[in-house]
Amino acid sequence: MSMSDAELAAQPAAYWTGVAYESLIAFTRARQAELGFTQPQFWLLRNLSANDLSPDGQGMTIPELTTAMRTYLRREDDLTAESEVLLSRGWLTRDPAGRLWITPAGDEARATFAQHAPAVRAHIHNGIPDTDYVTTVKVLQQLIRNTTPPPPQP
């Protein structure tokens, strides 16, 4: 069923952003699974790599990684289990203090996985002009500003 612009304008933003989020995550994770890795595994490698998100290339514990990824981890993501897979592949090592470190093979795997991101993005953005995408992101940013309480005053 097609809706008029007026009907679309009356639709709840929270519903549509939730549906879009679940669809995008499911699509992305399915593509990554086809390539032999999970999104949390990729995030672990990225967060431990000095060539990517790690500010200093130092090892991190699972609680530190969980904190670093708190804005994008899903409830079902189990970093301990995911790290065990990466340890078994030789892409991570664990020191006696429990800190995980990326290995050269892990950093190579991270770089290989990252090469697939443009194709996933292209599929997701198919038929959407960049100007429309930018407008959508700006609208979402404004919705966030409209619903985020100001910080408490001292």
C-alpha positions as CSV (number, residue, x, y, z in Angstrom):
1,M,0.0,0.0,0.0
2,S,1.4,3.4,-1.0
3,M,0.9,6.3,1.3
4,S,0.5,9.9,0.4
5,D,3.2,12.4,1.6
6,A,0.7,13.7,4.2
7,E,0.3,10.1,5.5
8,L,4.0,9.5,5.5
9,A,4.6,12.8,7.4
10,A,2.3,11.6,10.1
11,Q,4.2,8.3,10.6
12,P,6.1,7.8,13.8
13,A,9.9,8.4,13.4
14,A,10.8,5.9,16.1
15,Y,8.9,3.1,14.3
16,W,10.6,3.7,10.9
17,T,14.1,4.3,12.4
18,G,13.7,1.0,14.3
19,V,12.6,-0.9,11.2
20,A,15.4,0.6,9.2
21,Y,18.0,-0.2,11.9
22,E,17.0,-3.8,12.2
23,S,16.9,-4.3,8.4
24,L,20.3,-2.6,7.8
25,I,22.0,-4.6,10.6
26,A,20.5,-7.9,9.4
27,F,21.6,-7.2,5.8
28,T,25.1,-6.2,6.9
29,R,25.6,-9.1,9.2
30,A,24.3,-11.6,6.6
31,R,26.8,-10.2,4.0
32,Q,29.7,-10.5,6.6
33,A,28.6,-14.1,7.5
34,E,28.8,-15.0,3.8
35,L,32.4,-13.7,3.9
36,G,33.3,-15.8,7.0
37,F,33.2,-13.2,9.8
38,T,30.9,-11.5,12.1
39,Q,30.3,-7.9,12.7
40,P,31.6,-8.1,16.4
41,Q,34.7,-9.9,15.2
42,F,35.4,-7.1,12.7
43,W,34.8,-4.5,15.5
44,L,37.2,-6.3,17.8
45,L,39.9,-6.3,15.1
46,R,39.2,-2.6,14.3
47,N,39.3,-1.5,17.9
48,L,42.6,-3.3,18.5
49,S,44.4,-2.2,15.3
50,A,46.7,0.8,15.4
51,N,45.8,1.1,11.7
52,D,42.2,1.6,12.4
53,L,40.2,2.6,15.6
54,S,42.8,2.0,18.3
55,P,44.4,5.3,19.3
56,D,47.6,3.6,20.5
57,G,47.6,0.0,19.3
58,Q,47.7,-1.2,22.8
59,G,45.9,-4.3,23.9
60,M,42.5,-4.1,25.7
61,T,40.5,-6.3,28.0
62,I,37.0,-7.4,27.1
63,P,35.5,-4.8,29.5
64,E,37.6,-2.1,27.9
65,L,36.5,-3.2,24.5
66,T,32.9,-3.3,25.6
67,T,33.2,0.3,26.8
68,A,34.8,1.3,23.5
69,M,32.0,-0.3,21.5
70,R,29.1,0.7,23.8
71,T,27.3,2.8,21.3
72,Y,27.1,0.1,18.6
73,L,27.1,-3.3,20.4
74,R,23.9,-5.2,20.4
75,R,22.5,-7.1,23.4
76,E,23.2,-10.4,21.7
77,D,26.9,-9.6,20.9
78,D,29.2,-11.7,23.0
79,L,32.7,-10.3,22.8
80,T,34.2,-13.0,24.9
81,A,32.9,-15.7,22.5
82,E,33.8,-13.7,19.4
83,S,37.3,-13.1,20.7
84,E,37.8,-16.8,21.3
85,V,37.2,-17.4,17.6
86,L,39.7,-14.8,16.7
87,L,42.2,-16.3,19.2
88,S,41.7,-19.7,17.6
89,R,42.4,-18.2,14.1
90,G,45.6,-16.6,15.3
91,W,44.3,-13.1,14.7
92,L,44.4,-12.2,18.4
93,T,46.7,-13.1,21.3
94,R,45.9,-12.7,25.0
95,D,48.6,-11.6,27.5
96,P,48.7,-12.8,31.2
97,A,46.7,-9.7,32.2
98,G,43.8,-10.7,29.9
99,R,44.5,-8.0,27.4
100,L,43.8,-8.9,23.8
101,W,46.3,-7.9,21.1
102,I,45.9,-8.0,17.3
103,T,48.4,-10.1,15.4
104,P,49.8,-9.2,12.0
105,A,47.5,-11.9,10.5
106,G,44.6,-10.3,12.4
107,D,45.4,-6.9,11.0
108,E,45.6,-8.4,7.5
109,A,42.2,-10.0,8.0
110,R,40.8,-6.7,9.2
111,A,42.1,-4.9,6.1
112,T,40.7,-7.7,3.9
113,F,37.3,-7.5,5.6
114,A,37.3,-3.7,5.2
115,Q,37.6,-4.1,1.5
116,H,34.1,-5.5,1.4
117,A,32.5,-2.4,3.1
118,P,32.1,-0.3,-0.1
119,A,30.1,-3.1,-1.9
120,V,27.8,-3.4,1.1
121,R,27.4,0.3,1.3
122,A,26.7,0.5,-2.5
123,H,24.0,-2.1,-2.2
124,I,22.3,-0.3,0.8
125,H,22.5,3.1,-1.0
126,N,21.3,1.8,-4.4
127,G,18.8,4.2,-5.9
128,I,19.3,6.9,-3.2
129,P,21.1,10.0,-4.4
130,D,23.7,11.3,-2.1
131,T,21.7,14.5,-1.6
132,D,18.7,12.5,-0.4
133,Y,20.9,10.5,2.0
134,V,22.5,13.7,3.4
135,T,19.0,15.2,3.9
136,T,18.0,12.0,5.7
137,V,21.0,12.0,8.0
138,K,20.5,15.7,8.8
139,V,16.8,15.0,9.6
140,L,17.9,12.1,11.9
141,Q,20.4,14.4,13.6
142,Q,17.8,17.0,14.2
143,L,15.4,14.3,15.7
144,I,18.2,13.3,18.0
145,R,18.8,17.0,19.1
146,N,15.1,17.4,19.6
147,T,14.9,14.5,21.9
148,T,18.2,14.7,23.8
149,P,17.9,16.4,27.1
150,P,20.4,19.2,27.8
151,P,23.3,18.3,30.1
152,P,22.7,19.2,33.8
153,Q,23.8,22.6,34.9
154,P,26.4,22.7,37.7
